[in-house]
């Protein structure tokens, strides 16, 4: 869920797809995450150089996070 802040970098590097977690999640969860990500992507496509993740998107995603835990998965590892 931390991908919002990375969208311009991901676009610039040529990433064409983003995996949205959904297994063992409710339809409402998947719908909300997908809706926010779609809005963020559309905003970033319009102006990637000035893109800033909207605080409201982050707040809504924070409410969905289990145990207030976010991860960048394989993107960030302190040992790299």
FENDA-V704915 format. One record per backbone hydrogen bond with DSSP energy under -0.5 kcal/mol. NH is the residue of the N-H (numbers start at 1). CO is the residue of the C=O. If there is no record, write none. Layout:
nh = [NH;NH]
co = [CO;CO]
This chain:
nh = [2;4;5;6;7;7;10;11;12;13;14;15;21;25;30;31;32;33;34;35;36;37;38;39;40;41;42;43;44;45;46;47;50;51;58;59;60;61;62;63;64;64;65;68;69;75;76;77;80]
co = [71;1;2;3;3;4;6;7;8;9;11;10;19;22;26;27;28;29;30;31;32;33;34;35;36;37;38;39;40;41;42;43;47;48;54;55;56;57;58;59;60;61;61;65;66;72;73;75;77]
